[in-house]
Amino acid sequence: MIRFEDVSVTYDGAAEPTVRGVDFEVPEGELVLLVGPSGVGKSTVLGAVSGLVPHFTGGTLRGRVTVAGRDTRTHKPRELADVVGTVGQDPLSHFVTDTVEDELAYGMESLGLAPDVMRRRVEETLDLLGLAALRDRPIATLSGGQQQRVAIGSVLTPHPRVLVLDEPTSALDPAAAEEVLAVLQRLVHDLGTTVLMAEHRLERVIQYADQVVLLPSPGAAPLLGTPSEVMAVSPVYPPVVGLGRLADWSPLPLTVRDARRRAGALREGLAEVAGDTAPRADSAVIPPSPSRPHSTSRLSRLLRRATPTAPAPAQTAVIESLAVRRGRVEALRRVDLTAAPGEAIALMGRNGAGKSTLLGALVGLVEPAAGSVRVGGAVPHRTAPRELIRRVGLVPQEPRDLLYADTVTAECAAADHDAGAEPGTCRALVSELLPGIADDTHPRDLSEGQRLALALAVVLTARPPLLLLDEPTRGLDYAAKARLVTVLRGLAAEGHAIVLATHDVELAADLAHRVVILADGEIVADGPTAEVVVASPSFAPQVTKVLAPQPWLTVAQVRNALS
């Protein structure tokens, strides 16, 4: 169905091809997963299938890409629209109408389908993706995860033969992600739809793939194989595979169920280490929460030297009886929350629960309808922006909202100036978070993960005592996520309070001291990470599920215990 024949893509002004030697085939009715570190060209490969590369992006494509027999070099995206449905990393750039139902119907209208067919398919898609209650909602009022589901639904309604998906579950809560992946499975197995998908959260998708294509590094030829074969050599892999590598299991498990079947000896060894030969759920030794490092990171030392005039990170955010209304919707109600210096808090909950709204209240973007919000003694929505930036910084769900300059260098120079930091501070942060970003690159030409690294560096340059992050691991591979965790731990060790809204249960397990779960605008759980996530089937990380009833959270904890 999809055929790459010795394909390379070189963008205008680039010295080397972004991808090179891409040669593989995706058979009809299979789900093929494209994996690799951030910035290796996964989005470029996906774009070549839909014709966006090179017709929209520019550059030179050598070799041949065919979809259902059509050469994408001679067929523009609109000439492939009846065959290929595409959802990119940024759902907002995908929408052309204002409401959910209109967006689901738009693609079919463009193809001239009959009204009765359109009505039936819209209803089917609303049910499949759990969007029925949102059918009349303006898209602009939806949460990021809800927008992601609408974007996926809008390409499903025309019933394309090929689906191309770039990070389809990145903004979804665990339950919503499972729903979307179940839909994709149904399309593949029952309707013979061909799916080519790139995804960094391999713990969610690896078990569904028929084949995996690994792009190991920029410009390197891809490796094609079964999920087990590729995961054995891949530089990116989910926690369950990491646990299998640690325990030397062969073949490597891809699912929690497979790992649990082999984990008996490992559980016994860990029980002995914990001093409990017969662990129970109510008595097993709880591993320590993510601890503050004894020595600060090189990055933190750089920030401390670069911004001597920044206020000492000894502030606390206090929220009391907070209520927020958005039109007729009560987005938050009766919320009480305190963030202490040095504390990392993960806000979790289903899409639309109020996580982003809570962050908006802390940074002054949202005015309370009732209750109070104070950050370091200041009321955020009544504080001047230049003063507020010294107290709190937000990395939003869409990093591009913070980026206005034409190059990475100009963006970093502006951040240094605004924060009163030593020149080069922001650029050093970018290099630490995600090496290899060129100085003259335009922010719009960066991958989603690279844009996030740049936006985070811009915010961190001011060293705000309270740092807020909204879905900070969208577009990040496991190595980039590990670097992010290292940076955030270093900041927490210096006394910065960190509050992050995330659906990434592995990030919460690795970083957060506390987990706060929101549902319908209210806090339903608030406590130490080990206690909250272990008690939740939805928010438990893979290692916890494998080793239950012993509540270990991460592969690193297991490795440290055994060593």
Summary of the structure (lengths in Angstrom):
residues: 563
radius of gyration: 23.5
end to end distance: 48.5
largest distance: 68.4
contacts: 1998
relative contact order: 0.12
helix: 41%
strand: 20%
